[in-house]
């Protein structure tokens, strides 16, 4: 296969994944609107956010978020060798033990939820007794969703290896729809409770992450055979070799959200929800740019690595890194420019207050600084994973977890909740730079020519675009607190000005990416 073929396949896959992620993020945005409207920015909203900490950590402990990453190289090897029977045997060898382990760990977490929640939030009077009891109850309700996430991740890996991306992209869409429907169905005018949203999350995970992904994997020819788990099977041992680094090393990219919640819980009621609302809004462009590029690129990178096509892999890596850095700079500028009018138009209605709007918008500015780094992290990490080198990104991510805690605390002391968001951006950027250096050290700088120039051009362009977009949005609102219509108009105009300014500035600086965008095509080489 020619290099252009792999690049074209990556581009098509990235388009499919990006479209699915965009739809998912838009639905997630609608979920956030409903959450803010029904729960406001008070104790019930905080309880909803905090209830996910224990389940999320359980997912991290079993490397649930990385199941596809760890399993794809194994399945790719059998597929490259033309051995479908071997791939099926490997799947069953991993699926059975994983199912047993996640069920046992979920049961243990449910039994110990009260103690864990009390240790995290009971000390120092962060939450009172009633809040602790509510968080414990919600935690136990949402825990089963982790079983669906973990097993569904294995079904997604099968589909990715076969180059099928549509059904996996539907999982978060259905999950978000479940949360929305659960929240609307469970809402009662005389009670502010997150129970409906939590039950909707469990239902969405079951339908979208488990049942649908099982069906999608079956369409590739997968069949699950009955039998007891064999913890000594070679495929399971190989999976453990790849997964243990991700289980043992708790990287900052997965702990970033939980650390932020724990630190923000020391602030006033609603602070945890406002912080995480800003983070979720910021993850819309992160998902469309960074996650789409990473998910789409990984199966191709894994295949190129399995086939020994190192030069093509390096070229694909470099192209993907430059793409996410340039697009990430534009996204960061746009988010910063319209943070206040966008948050106000989207969320300040129902039970969500003006104070919550100001706090969320300020935190959003802090988080937006990390968008390009999230993109670079996704590509470099998957480059290592494609080479079956799980330890390198895990060690880098875990190493950044150590300074993250004092940095988050310092950010909170200096700038409150927005300071926590800014500290998160510093840590994520440091992690991405570390991965970049490790890639150059253990692999090659081939393909990355011009990446540093892209960073400089996009940084200068983003700074100018953010200021101009902010001024344009402020001119629309006239410096006053706008209504929904004015806020929406300010958001659209601010984004348009920021986007035009970004392209103009980066083009004037000689950016290859900007010139390619304006010509209607993307560069295929440095």
Buried (B, 14 or more C-beta within 10 A) or exposed (E): EEBEEBBEBBBEBBEBBBBBBBBBBBBBBBBBBBBBBBBBBBBBBBBBBBBBBBBBBBBBBBBBBBBBBBBBBBBBBBBEEEEEEBBBBBBBBBBBBBBEBBBEBBEEBBEEBBEBBBEBBBEEEBBEEEBBBBBBBBBBBBBBBBBBBBBBBBBBBBBBBBBBBEBBBBBBBBBBBBBBBBBBEBBEEEEBBBBBBBBBBBBBBBBBBBBBBBEBBEEBEBEBEEEEBEEEBEBBEBBBEBBBBBBEBBBBBBBBBBBBBBBBBBBBBBBBBBBBBBBBBBBBBBBBBBBBBBBBBBBBBBBBBBEEBBEBBBBBBBBBBBBBBBBBBBBBBBBBBBBBBBBBBBBBEBBBBEEBBBBBBBBBBBBBBBBBBBBBBBBBBBBBBBBBBBBBBBBBBBBBBEBBBEBBBBBBEEBBBBBBBBBBBBBBBBBBBBBBEBBEEEBBEBBBEBBEBBBEBBBBBBBBBBBBBBEBBBEBBEEEBBEEEBBBBBBBBBBBBBBBBBBBBBBEBEBBBBBBBEEEEBBEEB
